[in-house]
Protein backbone atom coordinates (compact mmCIF):
# COMPACT_ATOMS: atom_id res chain seq x y z
CA UNK A 1 0.00 0.00 0.00
CA UNK A 2 2.85 2.33 0.79
CA UNK A 3 4.48 1.65 -2.59
CA UNK A 4 1.24 2.46 -4.39
CA UNK A 5 0.91 5.76 -2.63
CA UNK A 6 4.51 6.66 -3.43
CA UNK A 7 3.99 5.87 -7.15
CA UNK A 8 0.83 7.89 -7.27
CA UNK A 9 2.53 10.92 -5.69
CA UNK A 10 5.41 10.64 -8.20
CA UNK A 11 2.97 10.51 -11.16
CA UNK A 12 1.15 13.60 -9.94
CA UNK A 13 4.44 15.45 -9.65
CA UNK A 14 5.44 14.54 -13.23
CA UNK A 15 2.11 15.63 -14.66
CA UNK A 16 2.26 18.91 -12.77
CA UNK A 17 5.75 19.58 -14.08
CA UNK A 18 4.68 18.86 -17.67
CA UNK A 19 1.67 21.14 -17.34
CA UNK A 20 3.83 23.88 -15.99
CA UNK A 21 6.33 23.46 -18.84
CA UNK A 22 3.54 23.62 -21.42
CA UNK A 23 2.27 26.78 -19.81
CA UNK A 24 5.70 28.40 -19.87
CA UNK A 25 6.69 27.11 -23.42
CA UNK A 26 3.46 26.70 -25.39
CA UNK A 27 5.22 26.70 -28.84
CA UNK A 28 8.00 24.24 -28.01
CA UNK A 29 8.28 20.98 -29.98
CA UNK A 30 7.31 18.73 -27.01
CA UNK A 31 4.23 20.81 -26.36
CA UNK A 32 3.26 20.64 -30.08
CA UNK A 33 3.54 16.82 -29.95
CA UNK A 34 1.32 16.66 -26.86
CA UNK A 35 -1.21 18.91 -28.56
CA UNK A 36 -1.11 16.65 -31.67
CA UNK A 37 -2.00 13.69 -29.42
CA UNK A 38 -5.17 15.54 -28.37
CA UNK A 39 -4.19 16.05 -24.74
CA UNK A 40 -5.49 19.21 -23.04
CA UNK A 41 -2.79 21.83 -23.06
CA UNK A 42 -2.80 25.57 -23.05
CA UNK A 43 -3.84 27.01 -26.45
CA UNK A 44 -1.47 29.56 -27.91
CA UNK A 45 -0.76 31.27 -31.21
CA UNK A 46 2.56 29.88 -32.43
CA UNK A 47 4.45 31.07 -35.53
CA UNK A 48 5.08 28.47 -38.23
CA UNK A 49 8.77 27.63 -38.04
CA UNK A 50 8.92 24.05 -39.41
CA UNK A 51 7.78 21.81 -42.30
CA UNK A 52 5.18 20.22 -40.09
CA UNK A 53 3.60 23.61 -39.63
CA UNK A 54 3.40 24.16 -43.40
CA UNK A 55 1.72 20.77 -43.92
CA UNK A 56 -0.80 21.57 -41.22
CA UNK A 57 -1.65 24.87 -42.86
CA UNK A 58 -1.90 23.21 -46.32
CA UNK A 59 -4.41 20.71 -44.95
CA UNK A 60 -6.71 23.60 -44.21
CA UNK A 61 -6.62 24.88 -47.92
CA UNK A 62 -9.48 23.88 -50.33
CA UNK A 63 -8.82 20.66 -52.38
CA UNK A 64 -7.89 21.06 -56.08
CA UNK A 65 -10.69 20.44 -58.66
CA UNK A 66 -10.97 16.91 -60.10
CA UNK A 67 -9.07 16.07 -63.26
CA UNK A 68 -10.96 14.91 -66.37
CA UNK A 69 -9.59 13.52 -69.60
CA UNK A 70 -10.40 15.78 -72.53
CA UNK A 71 -9.84 15.88 -76.27
CA UNK A 72 -10.22 18.52 -78.93
CA UNK A 73 -13.14 18.30 -81.37
CA UNK A 74 -11.57 18.05 -84.82
CA UNK A 75 -13.01 17.90 -88.32
CA UNK A 76 -12.33 14.67 -90.18
CA UNK A 77 -13.77 12.46 -92.88
CA UNK A 78 -16.48 10.02 -91.85
CA UNK A 79 -17.45 6.90 -93.79
CA UNK A 80 -20.68 5.09 -93.01
CA UNK A 81 -20.45 1.41 -93.95
CA UNK A 82 -22.93 -1.44 -93.84
CA UNK A 83 -21.76 -5.04 -93.53
CA UNK A 84 -23.54 -7.67 -95.63
CA UNK A 85 -22.79 -11.27 -96.55
CA UNK A 86 -24.07 -13.81 -98.99
CA UNK A 87 -23.17 -16.15 -101.84
CA UNK A 88 -21.24 -15.59 -105.06
CA UNK A 89 -23.54 -16.04 -108.05
CA UNK A 90 -23.15 -15.66 -111.83
CA UNK A 91 -24.67 -12.43 -113.06
CA UNK A 92 -26.15 -14.28 -116.04
CA UNK A 93 -25.74 -17.96 -116.79
CA UNK A 94 -26.14 -19.71 -120.14
CA UNK A 95 -27.17 -23.36 -119.99
CA UNK A 96 -25.87 -25.30 -122.98
CA UNK A 97 -27.88 -28.41 -123.82
CA UNK A 98 -27.92 -30.63 -126.88
CA UNK A 99 -30.52 -29.84 -129.52
CA UNK A 100 -30.64 -33.40 -130.86
CA UNK A 101 -31.50 -36.53 -128.90
CA UNK A 102 -30.17 -40.05 -128.98
CA UNK A 103 -26.59 -39.40 -130.13
CA UNK A 104 -23.45 -40.38 -128.25
CA UNK A 105 -20.91 -37.80 -127.03
CA UNK A 106 -17.62 -38.63 -128.77
CA UNK A 107 -15.50 -35.52 -128.09
CA UNK A 108 -15.16 -32.88 -125.37
CA UNK A 109 -13.35 -29.62 -126.14
CA UNK A 110 -13.99 -27.55 -122.97
CA UNK A 111 -13.44 -28.00 -119.26
CA UNK A 112 -14.46 -26.23 -116.06
CA UNK A 113 -12.79 -22.83 -115.81
CA UNK A 114 -12.13 -22.44 -119.55
CA UNK A 115 -12.85 -19.13 -121.23
CA UNK A 116 -14.82 -19.68 -124.43
CA UNK A 117 -16.04 -17.47 -127.25
CA UNK A 118 -19.48 -17.41 -128.81
CA UNK A 119 -19.69 -20.14 -131.45
CA UNK A 120 -16.76 -22.14 -130.10
CA UNK A 121 -17.22 -25.93 -130.22
CA UNK A 122 -17.57 -27.41 -126.74
CA UNK A 123 -18.41 -31.04 -127.61
CA UNK A 124 -19.15 -33.26 -130.62
CA UNK A 125 -21.77 -35.98 -130.99
CA UNK A 126 -21.60 -39.15 -133.09
CA UNK A 127 -22.87 -38.33 -136.62
CA UNK A 128 -22.36 -41.73 -138.27
CA UNK A 129 -26.07 -42.42 -138.63
CA UNK A 130 -26.73 -38.94 -139.96
CA UNK A 131 -23.92 -39.30 -142.51
CA UNK A 132 -25.58 -42.51 -143.75
CA UNK A 133 -28.89 -40.70 -144.10
CA UNK A 134 -27.12 -37.92 -145.96
CA UNK A 135 -25.63 -40.42 -148.43
CA UNK A 136 -29.08 -41.91 -148.93
CA UNK A 137 -30.42 -38.46 -149.57
CA UNK A 138 -27.73 -37.86 -152.17
CA UNK A 139 -28.90 -40.95 -154.04
CA UNK A 140 -32.51 -39.85 -153.78
CA UNK A 141 -31.61 -36.46 -155.17
CA UNK A 142 -29.89 -38.08 -158.14
CA UNK A 143 -32.96 -40.21 -158.78
CA UNK A 144 -35.14 -37.15 -158.63
CA UNK A 145 -32.84 -35.37 -161.11
CA UNK A 146 -33.02 -38.37 -163.46
CA UNK A 147 -36.79 -38.44 -163.19
CA UNK A 148 -36.89 -34.75 -164.05
CA UNK A 149 -34.75 -35.28 -167.11
CA UNK A 150 -36.85 -38.24 -168.20
CA UNK A 151 -40.03 -36.24 -167.72
CA UNK A 152 -38.62 -33.43 -169.81
CA UNK A 153 -37.72 -35.92 -172.56
CA UNK A 154 -41.20 -37.39 -172.48
CA UNK A 155 -42.65 -33.92 -172.71
CA UNK A 156 -40.53 -33.20 -175.77
CA UNK A 157 -41.63 -36.43 -177.44
CA UNK A 158 -45.26 -35.85 -176.57
CA UNK A 159 -45.05 -32.31 -177.87
CA UNK A 160 -43.75 -33.53 -181.24
CA UNK A 161 -46.46 -36.15 -181.36
CA UNK A 162 -49.10 -33.54 -180.61
CA UNK A 163 -47.86 -31.33 -183.42
CA UNK A 164 -47.78 -34.21 -185.95
CA UNK A 165 -51.24 -35.53 -185.08
CA UNK A 166 -52.61 -32.00 -185.08
CA UNK A 167 -51.31 -31.39 -188.59
CA UNK A 168 -52.63 -34.77 -189.74
CA UNK A 169 -56.04 -34.02 -188.28
CA UNK A 170 -56.11 -30.64 -189.98
CA UNK A 171 -55.37 -32.21 -193.41
CA UNK A 172 -58.04 -34.83 -192.83
CA UNK A 173 -60.63 -32.16 -192.13
CA UNK A 174 -59.76 -30.37 -195.36
CA UNK A 175 -60.32 -33.60 -197.34
CA UNK A 176 -63.63 -34.39 -195.67
CA UNK A 177 -65.66 -33.48 -198.71
CA UNK A 178 -65.87 -37.01 -200.14
CA UNK A 179 -62.20 -37.63 -200.51
CA UNK A 180 -61.59 -38.99 -196.92
CA UNK A 181 -64.05 -41.04 -194.97
CA UNK A 182 -65.55 -39.99 -191.70
CA UNK A 183 -63.97 -42.91 -189.84
CA UNK A 184 -60.51 -41.91 -190.97
CA UNK A 185 -61.09 -38.39 -189.82
CA UNK A 186 -62.22 -39.66 -186.40
CA UNK A 187 -59.10 -41.81 -186.15
CA UNK A 188 -56.94 -38.77 -186.82
CA UNK A 189 -58.85 -36.82 -184.12
CA UNK A 190 -58.40 -39.67 -181.63
CA UNK A 191 -54.68 -39.77 -182.32
CA UNK A 192 -54.48 -36.04 -181.67
CA UNK A 193 -56.29 -36.32 -178.36
CA UNK A 194 -54.09 -39.25 -177.34
CA UNK A 195 -50.96 -37.24 -178.09
CA UNK A 196 -52.31 -34.31 -176.11
CA UNK A 197 -53.04 -36.62 -173.14
CA UNK A 198 -49.54 -38.04 -173.32
CA UNK A 199 -48.13 -34.50 -173.29
CA UNK A 200 -50.18 -33.63 -170.19
CA UNK A 201 -49.04 -36.84 -168.48
CA UNK A 202 -45.42 -36.01 -169.27
CA UNK A 203 -45.86 -32.55 -167.81
CA UNK A 204 -47.45 -34.02 -164.68
CA UNK A 205 -44.55 -36.45 -164.38
CA UNK A 206 -42.15 -33.51 -164.59
CA UNK A 207 -44.04 -31.68 -161.84
CA UNK A 208 -43.97 -34.81 -159.69
CA UNK A 209 -40.24 -35.27 -160.26
CA UNK A 210 -39.57 -31.63 -159.44
CA UNK A 211 -41.66 -31.90 -156.24
CA UNK A 212 -39.73 -35.03 -155.27
CA UNK A 213 -36.50 -33.12 -155.84
CA UNK A 214 -37.70 -30.31 -153.57
CA UNK A 215 -38.63 -32.87 -150.93
CA UNK A 216 -35.17 -34.37 -151.18
CA UNK A 217 -33.67 -30.89 -150.87
CA UNK A 218 -35.73 -30.21 -147.74
CA UNK A 219 -34.71 -33.58 -146.36
CA UNK A 220 -31.08 -32.75 -147.03
CA UNK A 221 -31.46 -29.37 -145.36
CA UNK A 222 -32.92 -31.04 -142.28
CA UNK A 223 -30.07 -33.54 -142.24
CA UNK A 224 -27.53 -30.74 -142.49
CA UNK A 225 -29.20 -28.97 -139.56
CA UNK A 226 -29.10 -32.16 -137.52
CA UNK A 227 -25.49 -32.75 -138.48
CA UNK A 228 -24.69 -29.16 -137.48
CA UNK A 229 -26.27 -29.81 -134.11
CA UNK A 230 -23.84 -32.63 -133.48
CA UNK A 231 -21.39 -29.83 -132.70
CA UNK A 232 -22.37 -28.37 -129.32
CA UNK A 233 -21.26 -24.72 -129.46
CA UNK A 234 -21.14 -21.89 -126.93
CA UNK A 235 -24.07 -19.48 -127.39
CA UNK A 236 -22.19 -16.66 -125.61
CA UNK A 237 -18.68 -15.74 -124.58
CA UNK A 238 -17.79 -16.39 -120.97
CA UNK A 239 -16.39 -18.75 -118.36
CA UNK A 240 -17.36 -22.43 -118.19
CA UNK A 241 -18.55 -22.93 -114.62
CA UNK A 242 -19.66 -26.56 -114.94
CA UNK A 243 -19.20 -29.39 -117.42
CA UNK A 244 -21.77 -32.15 -117.01
CA UNK A 245 -21.08 -33.82 -120.37
CA UNK A 246 -19.34 -37.19 -120.24
CA UNK A 247 -17.67 -39.11 -123.05
CA UNK A 248 -19.80 -42.02 -124.22
CA UNK A 249 -22.98 -40.68 -122.65
CA UNK A 250 -26.14 -40.33 -124.71
CA UNK A 251 -27.12 -36.72 -125.14
CA UNK A 252 -30.67 -35.71 -124.28
CA UNK A 253 -32.30 -32.33 -124.59
CA UNK A 254 -34.55 -33.11 -121.62
CA UNK A 255 -31.67 -33.93 -119.27
CA UNK A 256 -29.15 -31.81 -117.41
CA UNK A 257 -27.36 -29.16 -119.48
CA UNK A 258 -24.03 -30.33 -120.84
CA UNK A 259 -22.30 -27.06 -119.93
CA UNK A 260 -22.99 -23.96 -117.85
CA UNK A 261 -21.35 -20.71 -118.92
CA UNK A 262 -21.05 -17.50 -116.89
CA UNK A 263 -21.86 -14.81 -119.44
CA UNK A 264 -18.79 -12.58 -119.91
CA UNK A 265 -17.42 -14.11 -116.69
CA UNK A 266 -19.35 -11.57 -114.61
CA UNK A 267 -19.86 -12.61 -110.96
CA UNK A 268 -22.03 -10.92 -108.31
CA UNK A 269 -22.30 -11.25 -104.56
CA UNK A 270 -25.94 -11.90 -103.77
CA UNK A 271 -26.19 -10.58 -100.22
CA UNK A 272 -29.07 -10.52 -97.75
CA UNK A 273 -29.83 -7.13 -96.23
CA UNK A 274 -32.40 -6.31 -93.51
CA UNK A 275 -35.55 -4.75 -94.90
CA UNK A 276 -34.98 -1.51 -92.95
CA UNK A 277 -31.57 -1.12 -94.62
CA UNK A 278 -32.70 -1.61 -98.22
CA UNK A 279 -33.65 2.05 -98.58
CA UNK A 280 -30.09 3.08 -97.70
CA UNK A 281 -28.62 1.32 -100.73
CA UNK A 282 -28.26 2.91 -104.14
CA UNK A 283 -26.88 1.60 -107.41
CA UNK A 284 -23.22 2.43 -107.90
CA UNK A 285 -22.26 2.59 -104.21
CA UNK A 286 -18.66 1.35 -103.77
CA UNK A 287 -18.04 -1.81 -101.77
CA UNK A 288 -15.10 -3.76 -100.41
CA UNK A 289 -15.46 -7.54 -100.55
CA UNK A 290 -13.71 -10.33 -98.71
CA UNK A 291 -13.47 -13.72 -100.43
CA UNK A 292 -12.61 -16.96 -98.63
CA UNK A 293 -8.93 -17.80 -98.82
CA UNK A 294 -8.01 -14.51 -100.53
CA UNK A 295 -5.81 -12.22 -98.38
CA UNK A 296 -6.49 -9.06 -100.37
CA UNK A 297 -9.86 -7.37 -100.59
CA UNK A 298 -11.75 -7.05 -103.88
CA UNK A 299 -13.44 -3.86 -104.99
CA UNK A 300 -17.00 -3.81 -106.28
CA UNK A 301 -20.16 -1.74 -106.49
CA UNK A 302 -23.85 -2.16 -105.85
CA UNK A 303 -25.45 -3.25 -109.14
CA UNK A 304 -29.00 -4.28 -108.27
CA UNK A 305 -31.37 -3.84 -105.33
CA UNK A 306 -34.25 -6.28 -105.04
CA UNK A 307 -37.75 -4.87 -104.87
CA UNK A 308 -39.03 -7.93 -103.03
CA UNK A 309 -38.59 -8.80 -99.35
CA UNK A 310 -38.72 -12.37 -98.11
CA UNK A 311 -41.75 -12.82 -95.87
CA UNK A 312 -40.03 -15.29 -93.57
CA UNK A 313 -36.58 -13.76 -93.06
CA UNK A 314 -37.62 -10.11 -93.65
CA UNK A 315 -34.53 -9.57 -95.80
CA UNK A 316 -34.03 -8.39 -99.35
CA UNK A 317 -31.42 -9.24 -101.98
CA UNK A 318 -28.64 -6.84 -102.94
CA UNK A 319 -26.39 -7.67 -105.90
CA UNK A 320 -22.78 -6.41 -105.69
CA UNK A 321 -20.68 -6.67 -108.86
CA UNK A 322 -17.05 -7.79 -108.47
CA UNK A 323 -14.35 -5.91 -110.35
CA UNK A 324 -11.96 -8.89 -110.20
CA UNK A 325 -13.34 -12.42 -110.55
CA UNK A 326 -10.04 -14.28 -110.79
CA UNK A 327 -10.48 -15.73 -107.28
CA UNK A 328 -14.28 -15.89 -107.23
CA UNK A 329 -15.90 -19.31 -107.06
CA UNK A 330 -19.59 -19.73 -107.72
CA UNK A 331 -21.46 -20.81 -104.60
CA UNK A 332 -18.76 -19.61 -102.18
CA UNK A 333 -19.52 -17.46 -99.16
CA UNK A 334 -18.35 -13.84 -99.22
CA UNK A 335 -18.86 -10.66 -97.25
CA UNK A 336 -18.81 -7.00 -98.17
CA UNK A 337 -18.75 -3.56 -96.60
CA UNK A 338 -20.85 -1.16 -98.63
CA UNK A 339 -19.89 2.51 -98.38
CA UNK A 340 -23.17 4.30 -97.78
CA UNK A 341 -21.94 7.82 -96.95
CA UNK A 342 -18.60 9.66 -97.12
CA UNK A 343 -18.46 13.24 -95.77
CA UNK A 344 -16.54 15.60 -93.47
CA UNK A 345 -17.81 16.37 -89.97
CA UNK A 346 -16.83 17.30 -86.41
CA UNK A 347 -15.66 14.25 -84.47
CA UNK A 348 -16.18 13.35 -80.82
CA UNK A 349 -15.28 10.17 -78.91
CA UNK A 350 -18.11 7.66 -78.86
CA UNK A 351 -17.54 7.20 -75.11
CA UNK A 352 -18.24 10.89 -74.55
CA UNK A 353 -21.90 10.62 -75.56
CA UNK A 354 -24.86 9.83 -73.38
CA UNK A 355 -27.67 8.65 -75.64
CA UNK A 356 -31.18 10.01 -75.22
CA UNK A 357 -33.43 8.46 -77.85
CA UNK A 358 -32.46 9.82 -81.25
CA UNK A 359 -30.35 12.56 -79.65
CA UNK A 360 -27.45 12.63 -77.23
CA UNK A 361 -25.54 14.89 -74.90
CA UNK A 362 -21.91 15.38 -73.99
CA UNK A 363 -19.80 17.67 -71.76
CA UNK A 364 -17.33 20.31 -72.83
CA UNK A 365 -14.87 22.28 -70.71
CA UNK A 366 -15.05 26.04 -71.06
CA UNK A 367 -12.95 28.33 -68.82
CA UNK A 368 -12.28 25.42 -66.48
CA UNK A 369 -15.97 24.62 -65.94
CA UNK A 370 -18.26 21.88 -67.26
CA UNK A 371 -20.91 22.75 -69.84
CA UNK A 372 -23.56 20.33 -71.05
CA UNK A 373 -24.32 20.22 -74.78
CA UNK A 374 -27.22 18.53 -76.52
CA UNK A 375 -25.95 17.24 -79.85
CA UNK A 376 -27.21 15.30 -82.87
CA UNK A 377 -24.99 12.29 -83.60
CA UNK A 378 -24.41 11.14 -87.15
CA UNK A 379 -22.10 8.52 -88.63
CA UNK A 380 -20.32 6.19 -86.20
CA UNK A 381 -16.85 5.36 -87.50
CA UNK A 382 -14.92 3.04 -85.21
CA UNK A 383 -14.53 4.81 -81.81
CA UNK A 384 -15.62 8.26 -82.98
CA UNK A 385 -18.99 9.78 -83.77
CA UNK A 386 -19.88 12.53 -86.20
CA UNK A 387 -21.61 15.45 -84.46
CA UNK A 388 -24.01 17.12 -86.88
CA UNK A 389 -24.85 20.05 -84.62
CA UNK A 390 -24.27 21.23 -81.07
CA UNK A 391 -20.49 21.08 -81.12
CA UNK A 392 -17.98 23.35 -82.86
CA UNK A 393 -14.59 22.45 -84.18
CA UNK A 394 -11.80 23.07 -81.66
CA UNK A 395 -13.94 22.84 -78.50
CA UNK A 396 -12.66 20.80 -75.56
CA UNK A 397 -14.73 17.66 -75.07
CA UNK A 398 -14.74 15.42 -71.99
CA UNK A 399 -13.49 12.14 -73.48
CA UNK A 400 -15.68 9.88 -71.35
CA UNK A 401 -19.08 10.63 -69.91
CA UNK A 402 -19.16 10.43 -66.10
CA UNK A 403 -22.16 10.52 -63.82
CA UNK A 404 -20.36 12.64 -61.20
CA UNK A 405 -20.01 15.60 -63.57
CA UNK A 406 -22.55 18.39 -63.38
CA UNK A 407 -22.85 21.57 -65.42
CA UNK A 408 -20.86 24.35 -63.71
CA UNK A 409 -18.40 22.03 -61.93
CA UNK A 410 -14.82 23.27 -61.93
CA UNK A 411 -12.39 20.68 -63.35
CA UNK A 412 -8.79 20.34 -64.41
CA UNK A 413 -8.39 19.36 -68.08
CA UNK A 414 -6.06 16.47 -68.83
CA UNK A 415 -5.57 15.96 -72.58
CA UNK A 416 -5.62 12.36 -73.77
CA UNK A 417 -2.01 12.55 -74.97
CA UNK A 418 -0.86 13.77 -71.51
CA UNK A 419 -2.88 11.05 -69.81
CA UNK A 420 -1.30 8.38 -71.99
CA UNK A 421 2.18 9.77 -71.24
CA UNK A 422 1.51 9.78 -67.48
CA UNK A 423 0.23 6.20 -67.62
CA UNK A 424 3.32 5.11 -69.56
CA UNK A 425 5.58 6.80 -66.99
CA UNK A 426 3.83 5.03 -64.15
FENGISUL-V925096 format. One line per field, one symbol per residue. ss: DSSP state (H for helix, E for strand, - for the rest). burial: 1 if it has 16 or more other C-alpha atoms within 10 Angstrom, else 0. Layout:
# FENGISUL-V925096
ss=???
burial=???
This chain:
# FENGISUL-V925096
ss=-HHHHHHHHHHHHHHHHHHHHHHH----HHHHHHHH--------------HHHHHHHHH------EEEEEEE-EEEEEEEEEEEEEEEEE--EEEE-------EEEEE------EE----EEEEE--HHHHHHHHHHHHHHHHHHHHHHHHHHHHHHHHHHHHHHHHHHHHHHH-------HHHHHHHHHHHHHHHHHHHHHHHHHHHHHHHHHHHHHHHHHHHHHHH--EEE----EEEEEE------E--------EEEEE---EEEEEEEEHHHHHH-----EEEEEE------EEEEEEEEEEEE-----EEEEEEEE----------EEEEEEEEEEEEEEEEEHHH-EEE--EEEEEEEE--EEEEEEEEEEEEE--EEEEEE------EEE-----------EEEEEEHHHHHHHHHH-
burial=000000000000000000100100011000100010000010000000000000000000000000011111101001111101111111101101110110111111011010110001111111100100010010011011101101110110011011001101100110000000000010011011011101111110110111011001101100100111111111111111111010000011000011111111111111111010010010000111111000000111111110001000001111111100000111001111111000001111110111000001111110001110111111111001111000110001111110001000011011110000000000
